[in-house]
Amino acid sequence: MTVLTALQSAAVKLVSRKPTTFFQSTETLEVELCDLVNDVARDIADKGDWRDLTTLATFTGDGTTVSFDLPSDYDRMPVGQDVHSNAWETWRYTRARDLNEWTDANTVTGYAHPGMWIILGGDFKTVPAIPTGDVAKFYYISANIVTPATGSAKATFTADDDSFVLDERLLTLGLVWRWRQQKRLEYAEDMETYERDLATAIARDKGARVIATGPARSRWGSRFSYPGQLG
């Protein structure tokens, strides 16, 4: 399905008309829906840590570099995502809780192995530098939520034959209530339907949950003992 299908479905529900084109049209309804569709798509993408938008970022160390450009499509990290090191199997990079902690880490030896990280000024930064041959890696949510008919993925719809990476039915539902709200028409029921279906899609996106019984053997949110002998 393409965004054209979602826009047509919304138009039928709103005014009982099915336009054949939208992004090249100058008709009022078509222009209004094209203006709204990117806002709706962005709202859907922002509401969940979607697996279809999840991408792995890797930064290979050279022993010197401490600041790396984020991927061009970087939007955000999933909730709870850690930065992993290839060289440390049981420890992960420590997230700097605030700028004070980051400043301290850069002025005193106050970080645990393999190091500390922060996203600052649009860059991914570590202290100390990632050792030569080691790799720091983490998953992130891509901002590229649109697949064009040809070319690379992008962040916004610009043509009728663009496709939404996520569920295009949610685009239709979102367009309906947002357009009615914009026109100061009754939209509460339409918004409720959209939010319910969006919540269902988010819940299904992660797949089935595994039910585990008995005590947990480890917690990744905690710190591990040093993996070796002291003294």
Protein Blocks (a to p, Z undefined) as FASTA:
>chain_A
ZZklmmmmmmmmmnopacfbfklpcbfklmmmmmmmmmmmmmmmmmpccfklgccddddd
ehlaccdcddfklfbdcehiacddfklmkbccdddfbfklmmmmmmmccbdcfbdcddee
hiacddddddehiacddddddfblbccfbdcddfbdfbfkbccfbdfklmmmmmmmmmmm
mnopafklmmmmmmmmmmmmmmmmnopadddedjdfbdfkbccddebdeZZ
